[in-house]
Amino acid sequence: MRRVTESGIYAAAPDGTHPARLSENTMRLLVIASLIAMGAACSGGEPAPAPAPAPEAPPAPPAPVVAPAAAPVDLSTLDDAGKLAALQKIGEAVYSTGGNGGIACTTCHQPTGEGTPPAFPPLKGQKDWMGTCVHHAGLVVHGLTGEIEVGGVKYNGVMPAQGNLSDLEIAGVITFERTSWGNDFGPCFPEDVAKARTEPAPKGK
Ligand code: HEC
């Protein structure tokens, strides 16, 4: 029984030469098998597994609304129309990008100036709250907290102070607000902003 079992075990290698021949045959078989496998992979047969789809790229951020902040200009060299145009250009850039150290007004007050009631009030059509140039500049220089009512909607949020913007930038951004979206309240100037810096912060009503 034992012998039978042993001869069964060694049946594949009955003499000293066979193991070498066997392993040669085995190698040959392996080569053929791998050639077949390669052939199958290249020409149909079992389709190679598709590579995992790349994770979806995040959507590109929207293009900025306006070009980068405009360079400072010397208003004293310009006539009234030139001053207005220069202030509007500076102001549009501050409104949409935050200028040099501000927070883009458009984030809260929207590109349309309509805000997002009841969180952020509209700037469109709000002559009362814009008030005089000095008052309006004060809202940007000192910020605003406390309840206000605009167009029948109550707001009680925080308008961040942005006095780190230059006088020219603040004059520009409030001029932009006062002359955009159908507003026709006229320009404001760096002198108005300088005055607002010396006055107390405006209060909500
Ligand atoms: C983080 C959001 C936010 C940003 C950014 C912001 N504001 Fe405001 N703004 C407010 C809130 C909130 C109020 C109302 C505050 C309150 O309830 O007392 C307000 C009020 C105002 C008002 C007075 C209300 C009105 O309807 O006229 C003006 C003017 C104003 N902001 C202009 C600006 C300008 C200019 C900028 C950019 C330089 C700006 N805001 C940036 C949130 C913001």
Residues whose N, C-alpha, C, O or C-beta is under 5 A from the ligand:
A	BS01	HEC	G102 I103 A104 C105 T107 C108 A119 F120 P121 P122 L123 Q126 W129 M130 L139 V140 L144 T145 G146 E147 I148 V150 Y155 N156 G157 V158 M159 P160 Q162 V173 G204
